[in-house]
């Protein structure tokens, strides 16, 4: 039965493997490049030496380093669609079996339906785990220097493509496509629908839910130019940041109030007068953020969320198959 | 010893629609039974119930004395099933299809399967999807036979085949029956080819069993009576009237006679199997046949 499951899933497994190979062909050389720039440009020095870090040269180095990653860094957020594609593709052969009626051939051999189900679902799940794991491994490795400079909460791709969550995304997409496909029994519409549902769920979690996993922290500091932003904001995921009063109440005055506090500096730029701002209740900056120390906690929560959803969807699909007429 | 296939008040409902209802029959072991009825009569449903692809809504079905659903692990190895359209994995080669049979059936007879494929001159390396309909049917039958089942269920096995392929396919079934004495149930809405192959008949119409028995017994008990209209009631008292049609003064009856018809007012004719089946399937089928002939 295992042989049959693998054989029926061959095309999709090969497709996934080719996709992973192409990604590796793109990201492995790029990752080696990035790592060599990291040492060449002495990026580590700028990061670890506080005094050096403030120098103009280091600011230049760090901003240049972002550019080294180039176009790949900007396309990375798109790659978060890949786990969805892989998961959905791995579910397709099973749905096709149901659509074309060939499942009747499998169910009338000497193996029981439960065993058939175990083998078919099992191979799909194992393939999903493997593909998700390799994907996560590749991107975690590639982003290592970037993480050192920009942090692991960088944009969304730092969180979405690293650690353990990609594995749960693949499983989730597989579960969606199985549940929808087994119920609908039409491959093309089921695959498209489940891929859209995958995107919808991911967007909802990325933009709304994730920041609420644990209530965020907040920090308030003076706008006085000599006071630097607090260290706790380093590499943190900043959800909000803006002017406020000492207690952290956000500044509610209009633009006119800020205008009144402005003066033109010698180089022509506008500088805000700190005392004036303080009088208007805007003498401080407040940031609401998730500290970088919560990274793995968030990874765990998100893994449990998508992994749990995947388990429910797969269980539903299995139940549908077992009771199918 | 229980029959090869037994049903009691078997019924299957899809939504509010009954696909099969109140079906009670027993198919003896070693028989070759034709399951006949118009499209939508519940033939496919009955066969799917028998092999456990579907669960009954009411009543019970037993295959070789086993419940096909609850005792699936014991029942499945003992039954061969060929679904309509002979589903096979299109992207597999013939050799791979044989491997499917080998991997999924502990009782698989590899030698016999290879021999059959060689005898039919089916190319092992060719993909199933590039085979002709007749070749595909033969591959599917090979799969079902090499499993060495005691009971073989064939759902409309020849409907999609051309006349030559039909003949070859049924010949293969007959050979298997002769070799191994297995029980076969095959459904069809065409009787002509099956008459040669089958010794038992079950007629299903509008989701119910209309007639079941051995073909010899069925042919010898049915008669066509022609006589005066006012005498029809007397016949109905003694014999089961399957169908009646009236002209001006004359009435024609198809009866399942309980013994001989001695009433001298009636002229008695013998009927062949096809005429009997058509009588059961009613006016509707008869008209369709006339249209087909014309």
Interface residues (C-beta under 8 A of the other chain):
Chain A: X1 X3 X4 X7 X8 X11 X100 X101 X102 X104 X105 X106 X107 X108 X109 X110 X111 X112 X113 X325
Chain B: X14 X48 X51 X52 X53 X54 X55 X72 X73 X76 X77 X79 X80 X81 X83 X85 X87 X88 X89 X90 X91 X92 X96 X99 X100 X101 X103 X104 X105 X106 X107 X140 X143 X147
